[in-house]
């Protein structure tokens, strides 16, 4: 890891930063994570479950929701 003790922004935050610099107007849509449904699918395109978000190393999902 480049900075093992620091949190880094997710790609979405980086894209938002770039969009606010380049665009006159930016709209966002967020869906959040329902961590109470631990066996619910996380994405439509893979087999990850909601519980996998509790183990994310890049950011604290419980603090963000």
PDBQT receptor file of N, H, CA, C and O in Angstrom, charges set to zero:
ATOM      1  N   UNK A   1       0.831  -1.188   0.000  1.00  0.00    +0.000 N 
ATOM      2  CA  UNK A   1       0.000   0.000   0.000  1.00  0.00    +0.000 C 
ATOM      3  C   UNK A   1       0.873   1.248   0.000  1.00  0.00    +0.000 C 
ATOM      4  O   UNK A   1       1.940   1.285   0.614  1.00  0.00    +0.000 OA
ATOM      5  N   UNK A   2       0.409   2.234  -0.681  1.00  0.00    +0.000 N 
ATOM      6  H   UNK A   2      -0.458   2.204  -1.180  1.00  0.00    +0.000 HD
ATOM      7  CA  UNK A   2       1.155   3.479  -0.765  1.00  0.00    +0.000 C 
ATOM      8  C   UNK A   2       1.110   4.253   0.553  1.00  0.00    +0.000 C 
ATOM      9  O   UNK A   2       2.142   4.712   1.042  1.00  0.00    +0.000 OA
ATOM     10  N   UNK A   3      -0.084   4.398   1.126  1.00  0.00    +0.000 N 
ATOM     11  H   UNK A   3      -0.922   4.025   0.729  1.00  0.00    +0.000 HD
ATOM     12  CA  UNK A   3      -0.268   5.097   2.398  1.00  0.00    +0.000 C 
ATOM     13  C   UNK A   3      -1.069   4.189   3.328  1.00  0.00    +0.000 C 
ATOM     14  O   UNK A   3      -2.281   4.367   3.446  1.00  0.00    +0.000 OA
ATOM     15  N   UNK A   4      -0.444   3.235   3.982  1.00  0.00    +0.000 N 
ATOM     16  H   UNK A   4       0.541   3.090   3.886  1.00  0.00    +0.000 HD
ATOM     17  CA  UNK A   4      -1.188   2.219   4.727  1.00  0.00    +0.000 C 
ATOM     18  C   UNK A   4      -1.987   2.737   5.915  1.00  0.00    +0.000 C 
ATOM     19  O   UNK A   4      -2.952   2.086   6.316  1.00  0.00    +0.000 OA
ATOM     20  N   UNK A   5      -1.631   3.869   6.488  1.00  0.00    +0.000 N 
ATOM     21  H   UNK A   5      -0.848   4.397   6.162  1.00  0.00    +0.000 HD
ATOM     22  CA  UNK A   5      -2.328   4.362   7.674  1.00  0.00    +0.000 C 
ATOM     23  C   UNK A   5      -3.315   5.473   7.361  1.00  0.00    +0.000 C 
ATOM     24  O   UNK A   5      -3.880   6.069   8.277  1.00  0.00    +0.000 OA
ATOM     25  N   UNK A   6      -3.533   5.762   6.085  1.00  0.00    +0.000 N 
ATOM     26  H   UNK A   6      -3.073   5.277   5.341  1.00  0.00    +0.000 HD
ATOM     27  CA  UNK A   6      -4.423   6.849   5.711  1.00  0.00    +0.000 C 
ATOM     28  C   UNK A   6      -5.582   6.329   4.876  1.00  0.00    +0.000 C 
ATOM     29  O   UNK A   6      -5.420   5.408   4.075  1.00  0.00    +0.000 OA
ATOM     30  N   UNK A   7      -6.750   6.927   5.069  1.00  0.00    +0.000 N 
ATOM     31  H   UNK A   7      -6.881   7.676   5.719  1.00  0.00    +0.000 HD
ATOM     32  CA  UNK A   7      -7.883   6.626   4.199  1.00  0.00    +0.000 C 
ATOM     33  C   UNK A   7      -7.719   7.408   2.911  1.00  0.00    +0.000 C 
ATOM     34  O   UNK A   7      -7.215   8.531   2.915  1.00  0.00    +0.000 OA
ATOM     35  N   UNK A   8      -8.140   6.815   1.822  1.00  0.00    +0.000 N 
ATOM     36  H   UNK A   8      -8.549   5.903   1.819  1.00  0.00    +0.000 HD
ATOM     37  CA  UNK A   8      -8.077   7.492   0.526  1.00  0.00    +0.000 C 
ATOM     38  C   UNK A   8      -9.490   7.635  -0.012  1.00  0.00    +0.000 C 
ATOM     39  O   UNK A   8     -10.341   6.796   0.283  1.00  0.00    +0.000 OA
ATOM     40  N   UNK A   9      -9.765   8.670  -0.790  1.00  0.00    +0.000 N 
ATOM     41  H   UNK A   9      -9.074   9.352  -1.030  1.00  0.00    +0.000 HD
ATOM     42  CA  UNK A   9     -11.120   8.836  -1.326  1.00  0.00    +0.000 C 
ATOM     43  C   UNK A   9     -11.458   7.742  -2.330  1.00  0.00    +0.000 C 
ATOM     44  O   UNK A   9     -10.585   7.237  -3.038  1.00  0.00    +0.000 OA
ATOM     45  N   UNK A  10     -12.719   7.389  -2.379  1.00  0.00    +0.000 N 
ATOM     46  H   UNK A  10     -13.428   7.798  -1.805  1.00  0.00    +0.000 HD
ATOM     47  CA  UNK A  10     -13.165   6.414  -3.367  1.00  0.00    +0.000 C 
ATOM     48  C   UNK A  10     -13.206   7.074  -4.737  1.00  0.00    +0.000 C 
ATOM     49  O   UNK A  10     -13.104   8.296  -4.848  1.00  0.00    +0.000 OA
ATOM     50  N   UNK A  11     -13.353   6.273  -5.769  1.00  0.00    +0.000 N 
ATOM     51  H   UNK A  11     -13.435   5.280  -5.679  1.00  0.00    +0.000 HD
ATOM     52  CA  UNK A  11     -13.382   6.802  -7.125  1.00  0.00    +0.000 C 
ATOM     53  C   UNK A  11     -14.535   7.782  -7.308  1.00  0.00    +0.000 C 
ATOM     54  O   UNK A  11     -14.409   8.754  -8.052  1.00  0.00    +0.000 OA
ATOM     55  N   UNK A  12     -15.649   7.538  -6.641  1.00  0.00    +0.000 N 
ATOM     56  H   UNK A  12     -15.752   6.749  -6.036  1.00  0.00    +0.000 HD
ATOM     57  CA  UNK A  12     -16.790   8.443  -6.743  1.00  0.00    +0.000 C 
ATOM     58  C   UNK A  12     -16.474   9.836  -6.234  1.00  0.00    +0.000 C 
ATOM     59  O   UNK A  12     -16.891  10.827  -6.834  1.00  0.00    +0.000 OA
ATOM     60  N   UNK A  13     -15.746   9.922  -5.141  1.00  0.00    +0.000 N 
ATOM     61  H   UNK A  13     -15.408   9.117  -4.653  1.00  0.00    +0.000 HD
ATOM     62  CA  UNK A  13     -15.367  11.222  -4.596  1.00  0.00    +0.000 C 
ATOM     63  C   UNK A  13     -14.394  11.921  -5.536  1.00  0.00    +0.000 C 
ATOM     64  O   UNK A  13     -14.477  13.133  -5.730  1.00  0.00    +0.000 OA
ATOM     65  N   UNK A  14     -13.486  11.173  -6.110  1.00  0.00    +0.000 N 
ATOM     66  H   UNK A  14     -13.418  10.187  -5.953  1.00  0.00    +0.000 HD
ATOM     67  CA  UNK A  14     -12.545  11.756  -7.075  1.00  0.00    +0.000 C 
ATOM     68  C   UNK A  14     -13.277  12.259  -8.311  1.00  0.00    +0.000 C 
ATOM     69  O   UNK A  14     -12.962  13.333  -8.822  1.00  0.00    +0.000 OA
ATOM     70  N   UNK A  15     -14.249  11.494  -8.797  1.00  0.00    +0.000 N 
ATOM     71  H   UNK A  15     -14.504  10.620  -8.382  1.00  0.00    +0.000 HD
ATOM     72  CA  UNK A  15     -15.031  11.909  -9.965  1.00  0.00    +0.000 C 
ATOM     73  C   UNK A  15     -15.855  13.154  -9.650  1.00  0.00    +0.000 C 
ATOM     74  O   UNK A  15     -15.971  14.050 -10.486  1.00  0.00    +0.000 OA
ATOM     75  N   UNK A  16     -16.421  13.212  -8.457  1.00  0.00    +0.000 N 
ATOM     76  H   UNK A  16     -16.326  12.483  -7.778  1.00  0.00    +0.000 HD
ATOM     77  CA  UNK A  16     -17.181  14.394  -8.044  1.00  0.00    +0.000 C 
ATOM     78  C   UNK A  16     -16.284  15.630  -8.008  1.00  0.00    +0.000 C 
ATOM     79  O   UNK A  16     -16.675  16.701  -8.473  1.00  0.00    +0.000 OA
ATOM     80  N   UNK A  17     -15.109  15.481  -7.467  1.00  0.00    +0.000 N 
ATOM     81  H   UNK A  17     -14.792  14.611  -7.089  1.00  0.00    +0.000 HD
ATOM     82  CA  UNK A  17     -14.167  16.594  -7.410  1.00  0.00    +0.000 C 
ATOM     83  C   UNK A  17     -13.836  17.097  -8.816  1.00  0.00    +0.000 C 
ATOM     84  O   UNK A  17     -13.832  18.304  -9.054  1.00  0.00    +0.000 OA
ATOM     85  N   UNK A  18     -13.564  16.199  -9.729  1.00  0.00    +0.000 N 
ATOM     86  H   UNK A  18     -13.567  15.218  -9.535  1.00  0.00    +0.000 HD
ATOM     87  CA  UNK A  18     -13.268  16.582 -11.109  1.00  0.00    +0.000 C 
ATOM     88  C   UNK A  18     -14.483  17.231 -11.770  1.00  0.00    +0.000 C 
ATOM     89  O   UNK A  18     -14.348  18.229 -12.477  1.00  0.00    +0.000 OA
ATOM     90  N   UNK A  19     -15.668  16.665 -11.540  1.00  0.00    +0.000 N 
ATOM     91  H   UNK A  19     -15.778  15.854 -10.965  1.00  0.00    +0.000 HD
ATOM     92  CA  UNK A  19     -16.888  17.208 -12.148  1.00  0.00    +0.000 C 
ATOM     93  C   UNK A  19     -17.175  18.629 -11.665  1.00  0.00    +0.000 C 
ATOM     94  O   UNK A  19     -17.580  19.478 -12.460  1.00  0.00    +0.000 OA
ATOM     95  N   UNK A  20     -16.974  18.897 -10.386  1.00  0.00    +0.000 N 
ATOM     96  H   UNK A  20     -16.646  18.207  -9.741  1.00  0.00    +0.000 HD
ATOM     97  CA  UNK A  20     -17.228  20.251  -9.878  1.00  0.00    +0.000 C 
ATOM     98  C   UNK A  20     -16.222  21.256 -10.429  1.00  0.00    +0.000 C 
ATOM     99  O   UNK A  20     -16.506  22.451 -10.510  1.00  0.00    +0.000 OA
ATOM    100  N   UNK A  21     -15.069  20.774 -10.800  1.00  0.00    +0.000 N 
ATOM    101  H   UNK A  21     -14.837  19.803 -10.734  1.00  0.00    +0.000 HD
ATOM    102  CA  UNK A  21     -14.062  21.652 -11.404  1.00  0.00    +0.000 C 
ATOM    103  C   UNK A  21     -14.380  21.931 -12.872  1.00  0.00    +0.000 C 
ATOM    104  O   UNK A  21     -14.188  23.051 -13.346  1.00  0.00    +0.000 OA
ATOM    105  N   UNK A  22     -14.868  20.913 -13.596  1.00  0.00    +0.000 N 
ATOM    106  H   UNK A  22     -15.024  20.004 -13.210  1.00  0.00    +0.000 HD
ATOM    107  CA  UNK A  22     -15.073  21.029 -15.039  1.00  0.00    +0.000 C 
ATOM    108  C   UNK A  22     -16.478  21.468 -15.448  1.00  0.00    +0.000 C 
ATOM    109  O   UNK A  22     -16.658  22.008 -16.539  1.00  0.00    +0.000 OA
ATOM    110  N   UNK A  23     -17.464  21.249 -14.602  1.00  0.00    +0.000 N 
ATOM    111  H   UNK A  23     -17.319  20.810 -13.716  1.00  0.00    +0.000 HD
ATOM    112  CA  UNK A  23     -18.859  21.459 -15.000  1.00  0.00    +0.000 C 
ATOM    113  C   UNK A  23     -19.486  22.644 -14.263  1.00  0.00    +0.000 C 
ATOM    114  O   UNK A  23     -19.097  22.982 -13.146  1.00  0.00    +0.000 OA
ATOM    115  N   UNK A  24     -20.463  23.261 -14.921  1.00  0.00    +0.000 N 
ATOM    116  H   UNK A  24     -20.779  22.986 -15.829  1.00  0.00    +0.000 HD
ATOM    117  CA  UNK A  24     -21.212  24.351 -14.289  1.00  0.00    +0.000 C 
ATOM    118  C   UNK A  24     -22.219  23.829 -13.275  1.00  0.00    +0.000 C 
ATOM    119  O   UNK A  24     -22.533  24.510 -12.299  1.00  0.00    +0.000 OA
ATOM    120  N   UNK A  25     -22.722  22.629 -13.503  1.00  0.00    +0.000 N 
ATOM    121  H   UNK A  25     -22.467  22.075 -14.296  1.00  0.00    +0.000 HD
ATOM    122  CA  UNK A  25     -23.736  22.038 -12.629  1.00  0.00    +0.000 C 
ATOM    123  C   UNK A  25     -23.478  20.542 -12.522  1.00  0.00    +0.000 C 
ATOM    124  O   UNK A  25     -23.178  19.887 -13.520  1.00  0.00    +0.000 OA
ATOM    125  N   UNK A  26     -23.595  19.995 -11.298  1.00  0.00    +0.000 N 
ATOM    126  H   UNK A  26     -23.839  20.527 -10.487  1.00  0.00    +0.000 HD
ATOM    127  CA  UNK A  26     -23.361  18.572 -11.055  1.00  0.00    +0.000 C 
ATOM    128  C   UNK A  26     -24.533  18.031 -10.255  1.00  0.00    +0.000 C 
ATOM    129  O   UNK A  26     -24.920  18.618  -9.244  1.00  0.00    +0.000 OA
ATOM    130  N   UNK A  27     -25.103  16.913 -10.701  1.00  0.00    +0.000 N 
ATOM    131  H   UNK A  27     -24.789  16.437 -11.522  1.00  0.00    +0.000 HD
ATOM    132  CA  UNK A  27     -26.183  16.237  -9.974  1.00  0.00    +0.000 C 
ATOM    133  C   UNK A  27     -25.674  14.886  -9.490  1.00  0.00    +0.000 C 
ATOM    134  O   UNK A  27     -24.950  14.193 -10.206  1.00  0.00    +0.000 OA
ATOM    135  N   UNK A  28     -26.054  14.520  -8.280  1.00  0.00    +0.000 N 
ATOM    136  H   UNK A  28     -26.642  15.083  -7.698  1.00  0.00    +0.000 HD
ATOM    137  CA  UNK A  28     -25.636  13.243  -7.703  1.00  0.00    +0.000 C 
ATOM    138  C   UNK A  28     -26.850  12.423  -7.309  1.00  0.00    +0.000 C 
ATOM    139  O   UNK A  28     -27.890  12.966  -6.937  1.00  0.00    +0.000 OA
ATOM    140  N   UNK A  29     -26.707  11.126  -7.393  1.00  0.00    +0.000 N 
ATOM    141  H   UNK A  29     -25.862  10.684  -7.694  1.00  0.00    +0.000 HD
ATOM    142  CA  UNK A  29     -27.728  10.202  -6.905  1.00  0.00    +0.000 C 
ATOM    143  C   UNK A  29     -27.021   9.149  -6.071  1.00  0.00    +0.000 C 
ATOM    144  O   UNK A  29     -26.039   8.558  -6.521  1.00  0.00    +0.000 OA
ATOM    145  N   UNK A  30     -27.501   8.912  -4.880  1.00  0.00    +0.000 N 
ATOM    146  H   UNK A  30     -28.299   9.391  -4.514  1.00  0.00    +0.000 HD
ATOM    147  CA  UNK A  30     -26.900   7.908  -4.016  1.00  0.00    +0.000 C 
ATOM    148  C   UNK A  30     -27.955   6.964  -3.498  1.00  0.00    +0.000 C 
ATOM    149  O   UNK A  30     -29.101   7.356  -3.277  1.00  0.00    +0.000 OA
ATOM    150  N   UNK A  31     -27.575   5.745  -3.309  1.00  0.00    +0.000 N 
ATOM    151  H   UNK A  31     -26.644   5.427  -3.489  1.00  0.00    +0.000 HD
ATOM    152  CA  UNK A  31     -28.535   4.735  -2.886  1.00  0.00    +0.000 C 
ATOM    153  C   UNK A  31     -28.223   4.192  -1.505  1.00  0.00    +0.000 C 
ATOM    154  O   UNK A  31     -29.083   3.545  -0.908  1.00  0.00    +0.000 OA
ATOM    155  N   UNK A  32     -27.056   4.420  -0.982  1.00  0.00    +0.000 N 
ATOM    156  H   UNK A  32     -26.358   4.946  -1.467  1.00  0.00    +0.000 HD
ATOM    157  CA  UNK A  32     -26.714   3.961   0.356  1.00  0.00    +0.000 C 
ATOM    158  C   UNK A  32     -26.607   2.454   0.459  1.00  0.00    +0.000 C 
ATOM    159  O   UNK A  32     -26.784   1.735  -0.525  1.00  0.00    +0.000 OA
ATOM    160  N   UNK A  33     -26.320   1.992   1.638  1.00  0.00    +0.000 N 
ATOM    161  H   UNK A  33     -26.176   2.575   2.438  1.00  0.00    +0.000 HD
ATOM    162  CA  UNK A  33     -26.204   0.564   1.910  1.00  0.00    +0.000 C 
ATOM    163  C   UNK A  33     -27.112   0.238   3.073  1.00  0.00    +0.000 C 
ATOM    164  O   UNK A  33     -27.011   0.860   4.131  1.00  0.00    +0.000 OA
ATOM    165  N   UNK A  34     -27.996  -0.724   2.899  1.00  0.00    +0.000 N 
ATOM    166  H   UNK A  34     -28.078  -1.229   2.040  1.00  0.00    +0.000 HD
ATOM    167  CA  UNK A  34     -28.867  -1.169   3.976  1.00  0.00    +0.000 C 
ATOM    168  C   UNK A  34     -28.172  -2.321   4.685  1.00  0.00    +0.000 C 
ATOM    169  O   UNK A  34     -28.364  -3.483   4.326  1.00  0.00    +0.000 OA
ATOM    170  N   UNK A  35     -27.374  -2.005   5.677  1.00  0.00    +0.000 N 
ATOM    171  H   UNK A  35     -27.218  -1.061   5.969  1.00  0.00    +0.000 HD
ATOM    172  CA  UNK A  35     -26.577  -3.015   6.362  1.00  0.00    +0.000 C 
ATOM    173  C   UNK A  35     -27.405  -3.928   7.250  1.00  0.00    +0.000 C 
ATOM    174  O   UNK A  35     -26.890  -4.933   7.739  1.00  0.00    +0.000 OA
ATOM    175  N   UNK A  36     -28.679  -3.607   7.472  1.00  0.00    +0.000 N 
ATOM    176  H   UNK A  36     -29.098  -2.791   7.075  1.00  0.00    +0.000 HD
ATOM    177  CA  UNK A  36     -29.526  -4.492   8.275  1.00  0.00    +0.000 C 
ATOM    178  C   UNK A  36     -29.939  -5.732   7.485  1.00  0.00    +0.000 C 
ATOM    179  O   UNK A  36     -30.339  -6.731   8.082  1.00  0.00    +0.000 OA
ATOM    180  N   UNK A  37     -29.853  -5.689   6.165  1.00  0.00    +0.000 N 
ATOM    181  H   UNK A  37     -29.528  -4.877   5.680  1.00  0.00    +0.000 HD
ATOM    182  CA  UNK A  37     -30.146  -6.851   5.318  1.00  0.00    +0.000 C 
ATOM    183  C   UNK A  37     -28.829  -7.469   4.868  1.00  0.00    +0.000 C 
ATOM    184  O   UNK A  37     -28.405  -7.301   3.724  1.00  0.00    +0.000 OA
ATOM    185  N   UNK A  38     -28.193  -8.184   5.784  1.00  0.00    +0.000 N 
ATOM    186  H   UNK A  38     -28.537  -8.321   6.713  1.00  0.00    +0.000 HD
ATOM    187  CA  UNK A  38     -26.839  -8.680   5.566  1.00  0.00    +0.000 C 
ATOM    188  C   UNK A  38     -26.718  -9.658   4.400  1.00  0.00    +0.000 C 
ATOM    189  O   UNK A  38     -25.649  -9.750   3.798  1.00  0.00    +0.000 OA
ATOM    190  N   UNK A  39     -27.774 -10.388   4.064  1.00  0.00    +0.000 N 
ATOM    191  H   UNK A  39     -28.643 -10.314   4.553  1.00  0.00    +0.000 HD
ATOM    192  CA  UNK A  39     -27.714 -11.356   2.965  1.00  0.00    +0.000 C 
ATOM    193  C   UNK A  39     -28.218 -10.789   1.646  1.00  0.00    +0.000 C 
ATOM    194  O   UNK A  39     -28.353 -11.526   0.669  1.00  0.00    +0.000 OA
ATOM    195  N   UNK A  40     -28.497  -9.495   1.603  1.00  0.00    +0.000 N 
ATOM    196  H   UNK A  40     -28.387  -8.896   2.397  1.00  0.00    +0.000 HD
ATOM    197  CA  UNK A  40     -28.961  -8.858   0.365  1.00  0.00    +0.000 C 
ATOM    198  C   UNK A  40     -27.778  -8.672  -0.582  1.00  0.00    +0.000 C 
ATOM    199  O   UNK A  40     -26.653  -8.456  -0.132  1.00  0.00    +0.000 OA
ATOM    200  N   UNK A  41     -28.024  -8.753  -1.888  1.00  0.00    +0.000 N 
ATOM    201  H   UNK A  41     -28.938  -8.928  -2.254  1.00  0.00    +0.000 HD
ATOM    202  CA  UNK A  41     -26.933  -8.526  -2.845  1.00  0.00    +0.000 C 
ATOM    203  C   UNK A  41     -26.418  -7.089  -2.757  1.00  0.00    +0.000 C 
ATOM    204  O   UNK A  41     -27.194  -6.153  -2.562  1.00  0.00    +0.000 OA
ATOM    205  N   UNK A  42     -25.125  -6.930  -2.901  1.00  0.00    +0.000 N 
ATOM    206  H   UNK A  42     -24.495  -7.690  -3.060  1.00  0.00    +0.000 HD
ATOM    207  CA  UNK A  42     -24.522  -5.601  -2.875  1.00  0.00    +0.000 C 
ATOM    208  C   UNK A  42     -24.659  -4.920  -4.231  1.00  0.00    +0.000 C 
ATOM    209  O   UNK A  42     -25.033  -3.750  -4.307  1.00  0.00    +0.000 OA
ATOM    210  N   UNK A  43     -24.360  -5.645  -5.290  1.00  0.00    +0.000 N 
ATOM    211  H   UNK A  43     -24.056  -6.596  -5.228  1.00  0.00    +0.000 HD
ATOM    212  CA  UNK A  43     -24.458  -5.130  -6.655  1.00  0.00    +0.000 C 
ATOM    213  C   UNK A  43     -25.301  -6.082  -7.495  1.00  0.00    +0.000 C 
ATOM    214  O   UNK A  43     -25.520  -7.228  -7.100  1.00  0.00    +0.000 OA
ATOM    215  N   UNK A  44     -25.763  -5.630  -8.622  1.00  0.00    +0.000 N 
ATOM    216  H   UNK A  44     -25.585  -4.699  -8.943  1.00  0.00    +0.000 HD
ATOM    217  CA  UNK A  44     -26.500  -6.504  -9.530  1.00  0.00    +0.000 C 
ATOM    218  C   UNK A  44     -25.555  -7.346 -10.379  1.00  0.00    +0.000 C 
ATOM    219  O   UNK A  44     -25.997  -8.314 -10.997  1.00  0.00    +0.000 OA
ATOM    220  N   UNK A  45     -24.273  -7.008 -10.427  1.00  0.00    +0.000 N 
ATOM    221  H   UNK A  45     -23.914  -6.222  -9.925  1.00  0.00    +0.000 HD
ATOM    222  CA  UNK A  45     -23.357  -7.647 -11.370  1.00  0.00    +0.000 C 
ATOM    223  C   UNK A  45     -22.369  -8.622 -10.738  1.00  0.00    +0.000 C 
ATOM    224  O   UNK A  45     -21.549  -9.195 -11.456  1.00  0.00    +0.000 OA
ATOM    225  N   UNK A  46     -22.415  -8.832  -9.431  1.00  0.00    +0.000 N 
ATOM    226  H   UNK A  46     -23.081  -8.366  -8.848  1.00  0.00    +0.000 HD
ATOM    227  CA  UNK A  46     -21.529  -9.828  -8.830  1.00  0.00    +0.000 C 
ATOM    228  C   UNK A  46     -22.253 -10.525  -7.681  1.00  0.00    +0.000 C 
ATOM    229  O   UNK A  46     -23.430 -10.268  -7.432  1.00  0.00    +0.000 OA
ATOM    230  N   UNK A  47     -21.546 -11.400  -6.993  1.00  0.00    +0.000 N 
ATOM    231  H   UNK A  47     -20.589 -11.609  -7.196  1.00  0.00    +0.000 HD
ATOM    232  CA  UNK A  47     -22.171 -12.202  -5.936  1.00  0.00    +0.000 C 
ATOM    233  C   UNK A  47     -21.865 -11.699  -4.532  1.00  0.00    +0.000 C 
ATOM    234  O   UNK A  47     -22.117 -12.409  -3.559  1.00  0.00    +0.000 OA
ATOM    235  N   UNK A  48     -21.329 -10.494  -4.407  1.00  0.00    +0.000 N 
ATOM    236  H   UNK A  48     -21.124  -9.917  -5.197  1.00  0.00    +0.000 HD
ATOM    237  CA  UNK A  48     -21.025  -9.963  -3.078  1.00  0.00    +0.000 C 
ATOM    238  C   UNK A  48     -22.313  -9.641  -2.325  1.00  0.00    +0.000 C 
ATOM    239  O   UNK A  48     -23.302  -9.192  -2.904  1.00  0.00    +0.000 OA
ATOM    240  N   UNK A  49     -22.268  -9.883  -1.020  1.00  0.00    +0.000 N 
ATOM    241  H   UNK A  49     -21.464 -10.247  -0.550  1.00  0.00    +0.000 HD
ATOM    242  CA  UNK A  49     -23.408  -9.587  -0.155  1.00  0.00    +0.000 C 
ATOM    243  C   UNK A  49     -23.138  -8.309   0.637  1.00  0.00    +0.000 C 
ATOM    244  O   UNK A  49     -22.007  -7.828   0.699  1.00  0.00    +0.000 OA
ATOM    245  N   UNK A  50     -24.184  -7.778   1.232  1.00  0.00    +0.000 N 
ATOM    246  H   UNK A  50     -25.103  -8.169   1.182  1.00  0.00    +0.000 HD
ATOM    247  CA  UNK A  50     -24.087  -6.545   2.004  1.00  0.00    +0.000 C 
ATOM    248  C   UNK A  50     -23.052  -6.669   3.128  1.00  0.00    +0.000 C 
ATOM    249  O   UNK A  50     -22.416  -5.676   3.483  1.00  0.00    +0.000 OA
ATOM    250  N   UNK A  51     -22.873  -7.859   3.688  1.00  0.00    +0.000 N 
ATOM    251  H   UNK A  51     -23.390  -8.665   3.399  1.00  0.00    +0.000 HD
ATOM    252  CA  UNK A  51     -21.900  -8.046   4.770  1.00  0.00    +0.000 C 
ATOM    253  C   UNK A  51     -20.477  -7.730   4.328  1.00  0.00    +0.000 C 
ATOM    254  O   UNK A  51     -19.635  -7.387   5.158  1.00  0.00    +0.000 OA
ATOM    255  N   UNK A  52     -20.199  -7.840   3.035  1.00  0.00    +0.000 N 
ATOM    256  H   UNK A  52     -20.882  -8.119   2.360  1.00  0.00    +0.000 HD
ATOM    257  CA  UNK A  52     -18.839  -7.544   2.570  1.00  0.00    +0.000 C 
ATOM    258  C   UNK A  52     -18.491  -6.069   2.770  1.00  0.00    +0.000 C 
ATOM    259  O   UNK A  52     -17.312  -5.727   2.863  1.00  0.00    +0.000 OA
ATOM    260  N   UNK A  53     -19.484  -5.198   2.837  1.00  0.00    +0.000 N 
ATOM    261  H   UNK A  53     -20.442  -5.476   2.761  1.00  0.00    +0.000 HD
ATOM    262  CA  UNK A  53     -19.217  -3.773   3.050  1.00  0.00    +0.000 C 
ATOM    263  C   UNK A  53     -18.733  -3.501   4.474  1.00  0.00    +0.000 C 
ATOM    264  O   UNK A  53     -18.064  -2.498   4.722  1.00  0.00    +0.000 OA
ATOM    265  N   UNK A  54     -19.065  -4.380   5.396  1.00  0.00    +0.000 N 
ATOM    266  H   UNK A  54     -19.608  -5.196   5.194  1.00  0.00    +0.000 HD
ATOM    267  CA  UNK A  54     -18.603  -4.202   6.773  1.00  0.00    +0.000 C 
ATOM    268  C   UNK A  54     -17.104  -4.454   6.893  1.00  0.00    +0.000 C 
ATOM    269  O   UNK A  54     -16.486  -4.040   7.874  1.00  0.00    +0.000 OA
ATOM    270  N   UNK A  55     -16.515  -5.127   5.912  1.00  0.00    +0.000 N 
ATOM    271  H   UNK A  55     -17.017  -5.464   5.115  1.00  0.00    +0.000 HD
ATOM    272  CA  UNK A  55     -15.094  -5.471   5.939  1.00  0.00    +0.000 C 
ATOM    273  C   UNK A  55     -14.260  -4.559   5.045  1.00  0.00    +0.000 C 
ATOM    274  O   UNK A  55     -13.066  -4.802   4.868  1.00  0.00    +0.000 OA
ATOM    275  N   UNK A  56     -14.861  -3.518   4.479  1.00  0.00    +0.000 N 
ATOM    276  H   UNK A  56     -15.830  -3.321   4.622  1.00  0.00    +0.000 HD
ATOM    277  CA  UNK A  56     -14.143  -2.616   3.573  1.00  0.00    +0.000 C 
ATOM    278  C   UNK A  56     -12.994  -1.928   4.301  1.00  0.00    +0.000 C 
ATOM    279  O   UNK A  56     -13.189  -1.365   5.378  1.00  0.00    +0.000 OA
ATOM    280  N   UNK A  57     -11.807  -1.969   3.724  1.00  0.00    +0.000 N 
ATOM    281  H   UNK A  57     -11.648  -2.426   2.849  1.00  0.00    +0.000 HD
ATOM    282  CA  UNK A  57     -10.636  -1.332   4.330  1.00  0.00    +0.000 C 
ATOM    283  C   UNK A  57     -10.501   0.128   3.920  1.00  0.00    +0.000 C 
ATOM    284  O   UNK A  57      -9.869   0.909   4.631  1.00  0.00    +0.000 OA
ATOM    285  N   UNK A  58     -11.082   0.511   2.785  1.00  0.00    +0.000 N 
ATOM    286  H   UNK A  58     -11.595  -0.124   2.207  1.00  0.00    +0.000 HD
ATOM    287  CA  UNK A  58     -10.869   1.852   2.256  1.00  0.00    +0.000 C 
ATOM    288  C   UNK A  58     -11.675   2.923   2.979  1.00  0.00    +0.000 C 
ATOM    289  O   UNK A  58     -11.214   4.057   3.111  1.00  0.00    +0.000 OA
ATOM    290  N   UNK A  59     -12.868   2.580   3.448  1.00  0.00    +0.000 N 
ATOM    291  H   UNK A  59     -13.242   1.659   3.340  1.00  0.00    +0.000 HD
ATOM    292  CA  UNK A  59     -13.664   3.574   4.162  1.00  0.00    +0.000 C 
ATOM    293  C   UNK A  59     -14.632   2.882   5.103  1.00  0.00    +0.000 C 
ATOM    294  O   UNK A  59     -14.985   1.720   4.902  1.00  0.00    +0.000 OA
ATOM    295  N   UNK A  60     -15.059   3.603   6.130  1.00  0.00    +0.000 N 
ATOM    296  H   UNK A  60     -14.773   4.548   6.293  1.00  0.00    +0.000 HD
ATOM    297  CA  UNK A  60     -15.948   3.071   7.159  1.00  0.00    +0.000 C 
ATOM    298  C   UNK A  60     -17.398   3.301   6.730  1.00  0.00    +0.000 C 
ATOM    299  O   UNK A  60     -17.933   4.397   6.892  1.00  0.00    +0.000 OA
ATOM    300  N   UNK A  61     -18.019   2.273   6.191  1.00  0.00    +0.000 N 
ATOM    301  H   UNK A  61     -17.585   1.382   6.060  1.00  0.00    +0.000 HD
ATOM    302  CA  UNK A  61     -19.376   2.391   5.663  1.00  0.00    +0.000 C 
ATOM    303  C   UNK A  61     -20.368   2.712   6.773  1.00  0.00    +0.000 C 
ATOM    304  O   UNK A  61     -21.313   3.469   6.550  1.00  0.00    +0.000 OA
ATOM    305  N   UNK A  62     -20.176   2.159   7.952  1.00  0.00    +0.000 N 
ATOM    306  H   UNK A  62     -19.409   1.545   8.134  1.00  0.00    +0.000 HD
ATOM    307  CA  UNK A  62     -21.107   2.429   9.047  1.00  0.00    +0.000 C 
ATOM    308  C   UNK A  62     -21.077   3.903   9.445  1.00  0.00    +0.000 C 
ATOM    309  O   UNK A  62     -22.109   4.449   9.837  1.00  0.00    +0.000 OA
ATOM    310  N   UNK A  63     -19.939   4.549   9.354  1.00  0.00    +0.000 N 
ATOM    311  H   UNK A  63     -19.101   4.106   9.036  1.00  0.00    +0.000 HD
ATOM    312  CA  UNK A  63     -19.851   5.968   9.688  1.00  0.00    +0.000 C 
ATOM    313  C   UNK A  63     -20.420   6.838   8.571  1.00  0.00    +0.000 C 
ATOM    314  O   UNK A  63     -20.865   7.958   8.823  1.00  0.00    +0.000 OA
ATOM    315  N   UNK A  64     -20.407   6.330   7.337  1.00  0.00    +0.000 N 
ATOM    316  H   UNK A  64     -20.045   5.420   7.133  1.00  0.00    +0.000 HD
ATOM    317  CA  UNK A  64     -20.874   7.108   6.195  1.00  0.00    +0.000 C 
ATOM    318  C   UNK A  64     -22.379   7.029   5.995  1.00  0.00    +0.000 C 
ATOM    319  O   UNK A  64     -22.955   7.911   5.358  1.00  0.00    +0.000 OA
ATOM    320  N   UNK A  65     -23.029   6.002   6.517  1.00  0.00    +0.000 N 
ATOM    321  H   UNK A  65     -22.562   5.285   7.035  1.00  0.00    +0.000 HD
ATOM    322  CA  UNK A  65     -24.471   5.844   6.292  1.00  0.00    +0.000 C 
ATOM    323  C   UNK A  65     -25.274   6.490   7.383  1.00  0.00    +0.000 C 
ATOM    324  O   UNK A  65     -26.504   6.452   7.350  1.00  0.00    +0.000 OA
TER     325      UNK A  65
